[in-house]
Amino acid sequence: MKSSNVFYLVYTLSLLLGLLCVIFVITWSKGYRGGFAWDGSAKMFNWHPVCMVTGLVVIYGNAILVYRLPFTWSSSKLILKLVHATLNLGALSLAVIGLLAAFGFHNKMHIPNLYSMHSWVGFIAVILFGLQWLLGFLCFLLPCTPLWLRAAYRDVHVFFGLCILAMTVASCLSGINEKLIFVLNAPNSTASYKKLPPEAYLANILGVLLLCFSLTIAWMLLKREWQRPNLHASALSDATEPLLTED
Ligand code: HEM
C-alpha cells in the first residue's frame, strides 16, 4: 500500500480514537458520576477528567500533528504555526480549568492537595506544557529571536513535545485507575472494582483508547517519511524561519 494511504489510514484511526476518548470520558462523568456543576462538589470534580482527556490528550495530540498532515503542506507555514499555537493554547486553557476543578473539589471537601503520584506526574506535565508553550512562543513567534537560538531550540521542543504527551497519557491512566478504586471500593458502592461492573468496563476501555490514540500519534510523528518534505531538504532553514514570516 502507498505510504500516504497508510498515513491517512492511521490518521483516520487516530481521529476516531480521539473522538471515542471524548465520548467515553463524558459518558463516564455524566452517566455514572452524576454530571457537572461548579460548586466544590463531586460534580465539580467531574470537569477534571473531561478537560484533561479532551485538552491535554486529544486536542494536544492533534496540535502536534499539524505539520504532518500532507494536505496542509501547500498552505502557508505561518497559518500552520498559528493553528499549532492556538490548538495548544486551547489545550492549556482546558488543563487549567481541569486543575481548578480538582483543586476546588479537594479544598471544599478538606482533602489534602498534591499527595498522590498521579497528581505529581500530572502537575509536572502541566508545568512542562506551559513552559513548552511559552518557549515555543518566544522562540518561534517573536521575529527578534536570534536564528541560532531558534535552530537550537527546535529539537528540544520536538523532544519535550513527545515527552509531554507520554506524561499526560500516564497521568490520565493513573487518574482513571485511582478514581475507579476510590468510587467502586467505597463502602457505599454496590459493586467493587474487582467484580468489574459496567462503570469499570467503560473506564478501563477509556484507558485503552487513550493508549491507542497516543500510539497512533507517536507513530505519525516519528515516521520520517511522513514529515514535511522541506524538513528533510533544509532542516536548518525551516527551523530558523520566524513564525511571523510567510513562506
Ligand atoms: C493530563 C491529565 C491529568 C492531569 C495533568 C491531572 C492532574 C491532577 C492533579 C495536579 C491533581 C491534584 C489536585 C489536588 O491535589 O487538589 C489531580 C487529582 C486527581 N485526578 Fe487528575 N489529572 C489528569 C487526568 C485525570 C483523569 C483522566 C482522571 C480520571 C478520573 C483523574 C483523576 C484524578 C483524581 C481521582 C484526583 C484526586 C486524587 C489525587 O489527588 O490524586 N485525573 N489530577
Boltz pocket constraint, residues with backbone or C-beta under 6 A from the ligand:
constraints:
  - pocket:
      binder: B
      contacts: [[A, 48], [A, 49], [A, 50], [A, 52], [A, 53], [A, 56], [A, 57], [A, 99], [A, 102], [A, 103], [A, 104], [A, 106], [A, 107], [A, 111], [A, 112], [A, 113], [A, 114], [A, 115], [A, 116], [A, 117], [A, 118], [A, 119], [A, 120], [A, 121], [A, 122], [A, 123], [A, 125], [A, 126], [A, 167], [A, 168], [A, 169], [A, 171], [A, 172], [A, 173], [A, 174], [A, 175], [A, 176], [A, 177], [A, 178], [A, 179], [A, 182]]
      max_distance: 6.0
